[in-house]
Amino acid sequence: MPVVSATDRRSASDRGALAIVLHTHMPYVEGFGTWPFGEEWLWEAMAGCYLPLLDLLDDGAPLTLSLTPVLCDQLEAAAIEERFTTFVQEIRRVTHEQDAAGLRAGGYETLAREIERSSCDYTGALESLRRRGGDLLSSLGRHAQWTSSATHAILPLLATDAGVRIQVQIGVDAHRRRFGAGWRGGFWLPECAYAPWLVRALSDAGVSSVCVELTNRFGLGANEHLRPIADGSGVLLVPIDRATISLLWSDSGYPASGAYRDYHHHTVHHHTPWNNDGRAYDHAEALVLAREHAADFVSRTLTRLDDANAAAPSGEGLPGGGLLVCAFDTELFGHWWYEGLAWLRAVVAECSAQGLELLRLDDALQRTEPVCVADMDAEQPHGTPDRLAPLEGWAASSWGKDGDLSTWSGPAVAEMAFAVRAAELEVVRAGAHASAAAVRELLALQASDWPFMVSRGVAAPYARERFEGHRQALVGALADGRSAGVGGLRNIAPHAEPASLLVPL
């Protein structure tokens, strides 16, 4: 008789569960520039990511979708279908034809054929949008469980309670207005940036759970990342598991493999017919690799859970087997990593095949027993470093560089960080007398995107231009109540009534 291990005897649910969270966000680029920086980023994300992802979600994949209000603001703007149609039919069709012709003339027939093949991605996305009545926002909204702050501000860097309250409450209100009363309290902290002093604003807005990056506190691969944390506030802290996320999101992760399409090696019009090895891209070969990597990911996830359960101090494993949360920017899938959506679809299938429970995060939290901070502290062996001091003593954390807030406040962007805080103090000082235009320009200025782009050297001149435009517009709005920004304020938080949120509680 074969020996049956303890792992084999456990049911699938006893082995724990996986939740994949897709954080969907786009800087406010609609109407602010075109090529090479501006609203074409939105059209590209629609074509390469959002519309193809809908096919997977509509098929019932139990993934957790977060939509930022500022992305929804853009998808709600006027004539989105018409402008996307123009982009596909009059821009991308022509650029594909020109690049294919140029490669063919140079004797690169295989590359030319790949350019022609990939052009079908855009026409297919347009057909998908039309099948959905041209309403991408409502189509995504049917699957959106989590919301976020109004304009993706780094909440721990805000200067006042009122500033945090505006970002959080407007984000929650926008989600409820757009998608109904089914919201269960999930709130994506932009960049997973958490600090204990945010709890009151989150709790007051009805938030029940947030994802946090606590690798610096607990260490890579620690068991503490596999259970939600309760601190008595009513807001669950849900650690993301960096050890598993790094299988994708690292320099040596799956997307860097040779057969996958190279995002950075492109033609004149930024089409990408090469793979990471420098050869002509072979789509069929890449899809085979994506399926292999999906199987590997699920196998490694199960091993991570099994090892954590075997090492649990009680000897009985983690309650429910543990909850492993993988969070990613949605745009990784299909846009940055061309094969990412194929990988994601294969992961769903592999979870079923290998006996790993894949759950939406809200559902997983309903059945997962959280650990209290006091209990975690008590479990530490005598004499070990105090990793689990009361939450009030926890440092701010994020999933940015070094796990802190320096990406958005370090030397390269310190001037921007101070300018945002000064602007917030001016608006808060104006209180209920601040115009809606002033508050909306502040929201636009607070977006995490501008300092991120400058810190990372990605379209930094565009980011500085946008930042300065909103700063100047805010000065004008505080002076006369009108937005004076170049190009106008457009559609940020269009239905918000922010003045009441500036009244002290």
C-alpha positions as CSV (number, residue, x, y, z in Angstrom):
1,M,0.0,0.0,0.0
2,P,1.4,3.4,-1.0
3,V,2.3,5.9,1.8
4,V,-0.2,8.8,1.9
5,S,1.3,12.1,3.1
6,A,-0.5,14.5,5.4
7,T,-0.7,16.9,2.5
8,D,-2.4,14.3,0.3
9,R,-5.0,13.6,3.0
10,R,-6.0,17.3,3.2
11,S,-8.9,18.5,1.1
12,A,-8.4,21.3,-1.4
13,S,-9.9,23.8,1.0
14,D,-7.6,22.6,3.8
15,R,-4.6,23.4,1.6
16,G,-5.5,27.1,1.5
17,A,-6.7,29.3,-1.2
18,L,-5.3,31.7,-3.8
19,A,-6.8,35.2,-4.5
20,I,-5.5,37.1,-7.6
21,V,-6.2,40.8,-7.4
22,L,-6.0,42.9,-10.5
23,H,-5.5,46.6,-9.8
24,T,-6.8,48.5,-12.8
25,H,-5.5,52.1,-13.1
26,M,-4.6,54.7,-15.7
27,P,-3.2,58.2,-15.1
28,Y,-5.6,60.9,-16.2
29,V,-4.4,61.2,-19.8
30,E,-7.7,61.4,-21.6
31,G,-7.6,64.7,-23.5
32,F,-4.1,65.6,-22.3
33,G,-1.7,64.9,-25.2
34,T,-1.5,62.2,-27.8
35,W,1.7,60.8,-29.3
36,P,4.1,59.9,-27.8
37,F,2.6,60.7,-24.3
38,G,-1.0,61.1,-23.5
39,E,-4.4,59.6,-24.2
40,E,-3.0,56.9,-26.6
41,W,-1.9,55.2,-23.4
42,L,-5.6,54.7,-22.6
43,W,-6.4,53.4,-26.1
44,E,-3.5,51.0,-26.0
45,A,-4.6,49.6,-22.6
46,M,-8.2,49.2,-23.8
47,A,-7.0,47.3,-26.9
48,G,-4.3,45.2,-25.3
49,C,-5.6,44.6,-21.8
50,Y,-9.1,45.8,-20.7
51,L,-11.2,44.4,-23.6
52,P,-9.4,41.0,-23.9
53,L,-9.6,40.7,-20.1
54,L,-13.4,41.0,-20.3
55,D,-13.5,37.7,-22.2
56,L,-11.9,35.9,-19.3
57,L,-14.0,37.6,-16.7
58,D,-17.2,37.0,-18.6
59,D,-16.3,33.3,-18.7
60,G,-16.5,33.3,-14.9
61,A,-12.9,33.4,-13.9
62,P,-12.9,34.1,-10.1
63,L,-10.5,37.1,-10.2
64,T,-10.7,40.2,-8.0
65,L,-11.0,43.3,-10.1
66,S,-10.2,46.8,-8.7
67,L,-11.1,49.9,-10.8
68,T,-9.7,53.3,-9.8
69,P,-12.3,56.1,-10.0
70,V,-9.9,58.1,-12.1
71,L,-9.8,55.4,-14.8
72,C,-13.6,55.2,-14.6
73,D,-13.8,59.0,-15.0
74,Q,-11.9,58.6,-18.3
75,L,-13.9,55.7,-19.6
76,E,-17.1,57.7,-18.8
77,A,-15.9,60.7,-20.9
78,A,-17.7,61.8,-24.0
79,A,-17.3,59.9,-27.3
80,I,-14.9,57.2,-26.0
81,E,-16.1,54.6,-28.5
82,E,-15.8,57.0,-31.5
83,R,-12.3,58.1,-30.5
84,F,-11.1,54.5,-29.9
85,T,-12.5,53.6,-33.3
86,T,-10.5,56.4,-34.9
87,F,-7.4,55.2,-33.1
88,V,-7.8,51.6,-34.3
89,Q,-9.0,52.4,-37.9
90,E,-7.0,55.5,-38.8
91,I,-3.9,55.2,-36.7
92,R,-3.1,51.6,-35.8
93,R,-4.2,50.2,-39.1
94,V,-2.0,52.6,-41.0
95,T,1.1,52.2,-38.7
96,H,0.9,48.4,-38.9
97,E,0.7,48.6,-42.7
98,Q,3.6,51.0,-42.9
99,D,5.8,49.0,-40.6
100,A,5.0,45.7,-42.3
101,A,5.8,47.3,-45.7
102,G,9.1,48.6,-44.4
103,L,10.2,45.3,-42.9
104,R,9.2,43.4,-46.1
105,A,11.1,45.8,-48.2
106,G,14.2,45.2,-46.0
107,G,13.9,41.5,-46.5
108,Y,12.4,40.7,-43.1
109,E,9.3,38.7,-44.3
110,T,8.8,36.8,-41.0
111,L,8.8,40.1,-39.0
112,A,6.4,41.6,-41.5
113,R,4.0,38.8,-41.1
114,E,4.1,39.1,-37.4
115,I,3.2,42.8,-37.6
116,E,0.2,41.9,-39.8
117,R,-0.9,39.2,-37.4
118,S,-0.7,41.5,-34.4
119,S,-2.8,44.1,-36.1
120,C,-5.7,41.8,-35.6
121,D,-5.5,42.4,-31.9
122,Y,-6.7,46.0,-32.4
123,T,-9.5,45.1,-34.8
124,G,-10.6,42.3,-32.5
125,A,-10.7,44.7,-29.5
126,L,-12.8,47.1,-31.5
127,E,-15.2,44.3,-32.4
128,S,-15.3,43.4,-28.7
129,L,-16.2,46.9,-27.7
130,R,-19.0,47.1,-30.3
131,R,-20.4,43.8,-29.1
132,R,-20.7,45.4,-25.7
133,G,-22.6,48.4,-27.0
134,G,-19.5,50.6,-26.8
135,D,-19.8,50.8,-23.0
136,L,-16.5,49.5,-21.6
137,L,-17.1,51.0,-18.2
138,S,-20.3,49.2,-17.6
139,S,-18.8,45.9,-18.9
140,L,-15.9,46.2,-16.5
141,G,-18.2,47.4,-13.7
142,R,-20.1,44.1,-13.7
143,H,-16.9,42.5,-12.4
144,A,-15.5,45.3,-10.2
145,Q,-15.5,44.4,-6.5
146,W,-12.9,46.9,-5.2
147,T,-12.5,50.7,-5.5
148,S,-9.7,53.0,-4.7
149,S,-8.9,56.6,-3.9
150,A,-10.3,59.3,-6.2
151,T,-7.1,60.0,-8.2
152,H,-4.7,57.3,-6.9
153,A,-3.0,59.5,-4.3
154,I,-0.4,58.1,-2.0
155,L,-2.6,58.4,1.1
156,P,0.2,58.3,3.8
157,L,1.8,61.4,2.2
158,L,-1.2,63.6,2.4
159,A,-0.9,66.4,4.9
160,T,-4.3,66.4,6.7
161,D,-7.2,64.1,7.8
162,A,-9.5,66.1,5.5
163,G,-7.2,65.5,2.5
164,V,-7.3,61.7,3.2
165,R,-11.1,61.9,3.7
166,I,-11.7,63.6,0.4
167,Q,-9.7,61.0,-1.6
168,V,-11.2,58.0,0.2
169,Q,-14.8,59.2,0.4
170,I,-15.0,60.4,-3.2
171,G,-13.5,57.1,-4.4
172,V,-16.1,55.1,-2.4
173,D,-19.0,57.3,-3.5
174,A,-18.0,57.1,-7.2
175,H,-17.9,53.3,-7.1
176,R,-21.4,53.1,-5.4
177,R,-22.9,55.6,-7.9
178,R,-21.5,53.8,-10.9
179,F,-21.9,50.2,-9.9
180,G,-24.7,50.0,-7.3
181,A,-24.9,49.0,-3.7
182,G,-23.2,45.6,-4.0
183,W,-19.8,46.9,-2.8
184,R,-18.5,44.8,0.1
185,G,-15.9,47.3,1.4
186,G,-12.8,46.3,-0.6
187,F,-10.5,49.3,-1.1
188,W,-7.3,49.3,-3.0
189,L,-4.7,51.5,-1.3
190,P,-2.7,53.1,-4.2
191,E,0.7,51.5,-4.4
192,C,-0.4,49.4,-1.3
193,A,0.7,52.5,0.6
194,Y,-0.5,52.0,4.2
195,A,0.0,53.8,7.5
196,P,-1.9,53.3,10.7
197,W,-3.3,56.8,10.8
198,L,-5.4,56.1,7.7
199,V,-7.7,53.8,9.5
200,R,-10.3,56.4,10.7
201,A,-10.9,57.8,7.2
202,L,-11.1,54.3,5.8
203,S,-13.5,53.0,8.4
204,D,-15.7,56.1,8.2
205,A,-16.1,55.5,4.5
206,G,-17.2,51.9,5.0
207,V,-14.0,50.3,4.0
208,S,-13.7,46.7,5.4
209,S,-10.4,45.4,3.8
210,V,-7.3,46.7,2.2
211,C,-4.2,45.0,0.6
212,V,-0.9,45.9,2.2
213,E,2.8,45.1,1.5
214,L,4.5,44.1,4.7
215,T,7.6,42.3,3.4
216,N,9.9,44.7,5.2
217,R,8.1,43.9,8.5
218,F,7.8,40.2,8.4
219,G,10.4,39.1,5.8
220,L,10.1,37.5,2.4
221,G,8.2,34.2,2.6
222,A,7.0,34.6,6.2
223,N,3.8,32.9,7.2
224,E,2.4,36.2,8.4
225,H,1.7,37.0,4.8
226,L,-0.9,34.2,4.5
227,R,-3.5,35.5,6.9
228,P,-5.5,38.8,7.1
229,I,-4.7,40.9,10.1
230,A,-7.4,42.5,12.4
231,D,-6.5,45.4,14.5
232,G,-9.9,46.1,16.1
233,S,-10.7,49.0,13.7
234,G,-13.0,46.9,11.5
235,V,-10.6,47.3,8.6
236,L,-8.8,44.1,7.7
237,L,-5.2,44.3,6.5
238,V,-4.7,41.7,3.8
239,P,-0.9,41.1,3.2
240,I,0.1,40.4,-0.4
241,D,2.7,37.6,-0.8
242,R,5.8,39.1,-2.4
243,A,7.5,35.7,-2.6
244,T,4.8,34.4,-5.0
245,I,4.3,37.7,-6.8
246,S,8.0,37.8,-7.7
247,L,7.5,34.8,-9.9
248,L,6.1,37.3,-12.3
249,W,7.0,40.8,-11.1
250,S,10.8,40.7,-11.0
251,D,13.7,41.0,-13.4
252,S,13.9,37.2,-13.6
253,G,10.1,36.6,-13.6
254,Y,8.2,34.7,-16.2
255,P,7.7,37.7,-18.6
256,A,11.5,37.9,-19.1
257,S,11.7,34.5,-20.7
258,G,13.2,34.3,-24.2
259,A,10.1,33.2,-26.2
260,Y,7.8,36.0,-25.0
261,R,7.3,39.1,-27.0
262,D,9.8,41.9,-26.2
263,Y,8.0,45.0,-25.1
264,H,11.0,47.3,-25.4
265,H,12.4,46.3,-28.9
266,H,10.1,48.0,-31.3
267,T,9.7,49.3,-34.9
268,V,9.4,52.9,-36.0
269,H,5.7,53.0,-34.9
270,H,6.3,51.0,-31.7
271,H,5.1,47.7,-32.9
272,T,7.0,44.7,-31.4
273,P,7.7,41.7,-33.8
274,W,10.7,40.4,-31.8
275,N,10.9,38.1,-28.8
276,N,13.1,38.6,-25.7
277,D,15.8,36.4,-27.3
278,G,16.0,38.8,-30.3
279,R,14.4,36.4,-32.7
280,A,11.3,36.9,-34.7
281,Y,8.3,36.5,-32.4
282,D,6.5,33.2,-32.6
283,H,3.1,33.5,-31.0
284,A,2.3,29.8,-30.9
285,E,5.7,29.1,-29.2
286,A,5.0,31.8,-26.6
287,L,1.5,30.4,-25.8
288,V,3.0,27.0,-25.1
289,L,5.4,28.6,-22.7
290,A,2.6,30.6,-21.0
291,R,0.8,27.3,-20.3
292,E,3.9,25.8,-18.8
293,H,4.5,28.8,-16.6
294,A,0.9,28.7,-15.5
295,A,1.3,25.1,-14.3
296,D,4.6,26.1,-12.6
297,F,2.9,29.0,-10.8
298,V,0.1,26.9,-9.4
299,S,2.5,24.2,-8.3
300,R,4.7,26.7,-6.6
301,T,1.7,28.3,-4.9
302,L,0.6,25.0,-3.5
303,T,4.1,24.3,-2.3
304,R,4.2,27.7,-0.6
305,L,1.0,27.0,1.2
306,D,2.0,23.4,2.1
307,D,5.3,24.5,3.5
308,A,3.7,27.3,5.6
309,N,1.2,24.9,7.0
310,A,3.9,22.4,7.9
311,A,5.9,25.1,9.6
312,A,3.0,26.6,11.6
313,P,3.8,26.6,15.3
314,S,0.6,24.8,16.4
315,G,1.4,21.8,14.3
316,E,-2.1,21.9,12.8
317,G,-1.4,24.3,10.0
318,L,-2.9,27.7,9.3
319,P,-6.6,28.2,9.8
320,G,-8.3,27.2,6.6
321,G,-4.9,26.4,5.1
322,G,-4.0,30.0,4.7
323,L,-4.8,32.7,2.1
324,L,-2.2,33.6,-0.5
325,V,-3.0,36.9,-2.1
326,C,-1.2,37.9,-5.4
327,A,-1.8,41.4,-6.5
328,F,-0.7,42.9,-9.9
329,D,-1.4,46.0,-12.0
330,T,-3.9,44.8,-14.5
331,E,-2.0,46.4,-17.3
332,L,0.8,43.9,-16.9
333,F,-1.5,41.4,-18.6
334,G,-1.8,41.8,-22.3
335,H,-0.2,45.2,-22.5
336,W,3.3,45.0,-20.8
337,W,3.4,41.2,-20.9
338,Y,1.7,40.4,-24.2
339,E,1.1,36.7,-23.2
340,G,-0.1,37.6,-19.7
341,L,-3.8,37.1,-20.4
342,A,-3.1,33.7,-21.9
343,W,-1.1,32.8,-18.8
344,L,-3.9,34.1,-16.5
345,R,-6.5,32.0,-18.3
346,A,-4.2,29.0,-18.0
347,V,-3.8,29.6,-14.3
348,V,-7.5,29.4,-13.8
349,A,-7.5,26.0,-15.5
350,E,-4.5,24.8,-13.6
351,C,-6.0,25.7,-10.3
352,S,-8.8,23.3,-11.1
353,A,-6.5,20.6,-12.4
354,Q,-4.0,20.8,-9.5
355,G,-6.6,21.2,-6.7
356,L,-5.8,24.8,-5.7
357,E,-8.9,26.8,-4.7
358,L,-9.0,30.1,-6.6
359,L,-11.4,32.6,-4.9
360,R,-12.4,36.2,-5.3
361,L,-10.8,38.1,-2.4
362,D,-14.1,39.2,-0.8
363,D,-15.3,35.6,-0.8
364,A,-12.0,34.3,0.6
365,L,-12.1,36.9,3.4
366,Q,-15.6,35.7,4.4
367,R,-14.2,32.3,5.2
368,T,-10.7,33.1,6.5
369,E,-10.1,33.7,10.1
370,P,-8.0,36.8,10.6
371,V,-5.2,37.0,13.2
372,C,-5.4,39.8,15.8
373,V,-2.3,41.9,16.2
374,A,-2.2,41.2,19.9
375,D,-2.3,37.4,19.2
376,M,0.5,37.7,16.7
377,D,2.6,39.5,19.2
378,A,1.9,36.9,21.9
379,E,3.0,34.1,19.5
380,Q,6.5,35.5,19.1
381,P,9.1,33.4,21.0
382,H,10.5,35.1,24.0
383,G,13.5,37.3,23.2
384,T,12.9,37.6,19.5
385,P,12.9,41.1,17.9
386,D,9.5,42.8,18.2
387,R,8.2,42.6,14.6
388,L,4.6,43.0,15.8
389,A,4.4,46.1,17.9
390,P,1.0,47.8,18.0
391,L,-0.1,49.2,14.7
392,E,0.4,52.7,15.9
393,G,4.1,52.1,15.8
394,W,4.2,50.6,12.3
395,A,6.1,52.6,9.7
396,A,4.4,53.5,6.4
397,S,4.9,50.8,3.8
398,S,4.2,50.3,0.1
399,W,5.0,48.0,-2.8
400,G,7.3,50.7,-4.3
401,K,11.0,50.6,-4.3
402,D,12.5,49.5,-0.9
403,G,9.0,49.0,0.4
404,D,8.6,52.6,1.6
405,L,7.3,55.9,0.2
406,S,10.5,57.1,-1.3
407,T,9.4,56.6,-4.9
408,W,6.9,59.4,-4.3
409,S,8.8,61.6,-1.8
410,G,12.5,61.0,-2.3
411,P,15.1,63.5,-3.4
412,A,14.2,63.3,-7.1
413,V,10.6,64.4,-6.4
414,A,10.8,66.1,-3.0
415,E,9.9,69.4,-4.6
416,M,6.7,67.9,-6.0
417,A,5.9,66.2,-2.7
418,F,6.2,69.5,-0.8
419,A,4.2,71.3,-3.4
420,V,1.3,68.8,-3.1
421,R,1.2,69.2,0.7
422,A,1.3,73.0,0.5
423,A,-1.6,72.9,-2.0
424,E,-3.6,70.6,0.2
425,L,-3.1,72.9,3.2
426,E,-4.3,75.9,1.2
427,V,-7.5,74.0,0.1
428,V,-8.2,72.7,3.6
429,R,-7.7,76.2,5.0
430,A,-10.3,77.5,2.6
431,G,-12.6,74.8,4.0
432,A,-16.2,74.8,2.8
433,H,-15.4,78.0,0.8
434,A,-13.1,76.2,-1.5
435,S,-14.6,75.9,-4.9
436,A,-15.3,72.5,-6.5
437,A,-12.8,73.5,-9.2
438,A,-10.1,74.0,-6.6
439,V,-10.8,70.6,-5.0
440,R,-10.7,68.8,-8.3
441,E,-7.5,70.5,-9.3
442,L,-6.1,69.3,-6.0
443,L,-7.2,65.8,-6.7
444,A,-5.5,65.9,-10.1
445,L,-2.3,67.3,-8.5
446,Q,-2.3,64.5,-5.8
447,A,-2.2,61.7,-8.3
448,S,0.7,59.3,-7.6
449,D,1.5,59.0,-11.3
450,W,3.4,62.3,-11.7
451,P,6.1,61.7,-9.1
452,F,6.3,58.0,-10.0
453,M,7.0,58.8,-13.7
454,V,9.7,61.4,-12.7
455,S,11.3,59.0,-10.2
456,R,11.4,56.2,-12.7
457,G,12.4,58.3,-15.6
458,V,9.3,57.4,-17.6
459,A,7.9,60.3,-19.7
460,A,9.3,62.6,-17.0
461,P,8.8,65.8,-19.1
462,Y,5.2,65.0,-19.6
463,A,4.7,64.3,-15.9
464,R,6.3,67.5,-14.9
465,E,4.2,69.4,-17.4
466,R,1.0,67.8,-16.2
467,F,1.9,68.5,-12.5
468,E,2.7,72.1,-13.1
469,G,-0.4,72.6,-15.2
470,H,-2.6,71.4,-12.3
471,R,-0.7,73.4,-9.8
472,Q,-1.1,76.6,-11.7
473,A,-4.8,75.8,-12.3
474,L,-5.3,75.2,-8.5
475,V,-3.8,78.6,-7.8
476,G,-6.2,80.2,-10.2
477,A,-9.2,78.3,-8.8
478,L,-8.4,79.3,-5.3
479,A,-8.2,82.9,-6.4
480,D,-11.4,83.1,-8.5
481,G,-13.2,79.8,-8.2
482,R,-12.5,78.8,-11.8
483,S,-10.2,76.2,-13.2
484,A,-7.5,78.0,-15.2
485,G,-5.6,74.9,-16.4
486,V,-4.4,74.5,-19.9
487,G,-6.9,72.2,-21.6
488,G,-9.5,72.4,-18.8
489,L,-10.2,70.2,-15.9
490,R,-12.2,67.7,-17.9
491,N,-13.9,64.8,-16.1
492,I,-12.2,64.2,-12.8
493,A,-14.6,63.3,-10.0
494,P,-17.5,64.9,-12.0
495,H,-20.3,64.1,-9.6
496,A,-18.5,64.7,-6.3
497,E,-19.6,67.3,-3.8
498,P,-16.3,67.9,-2.1
499,A,-16.9,71.0,0.0
500,S,-18.8,69.1,2.7
501,L,-15.8,66.9,3.2
502,L,-13.7,69.9,4.1
503,V,-15.9,70.7,7.1
504,P,-14.0,69.5,10.3
505,L,-15.5,66.5,12.0
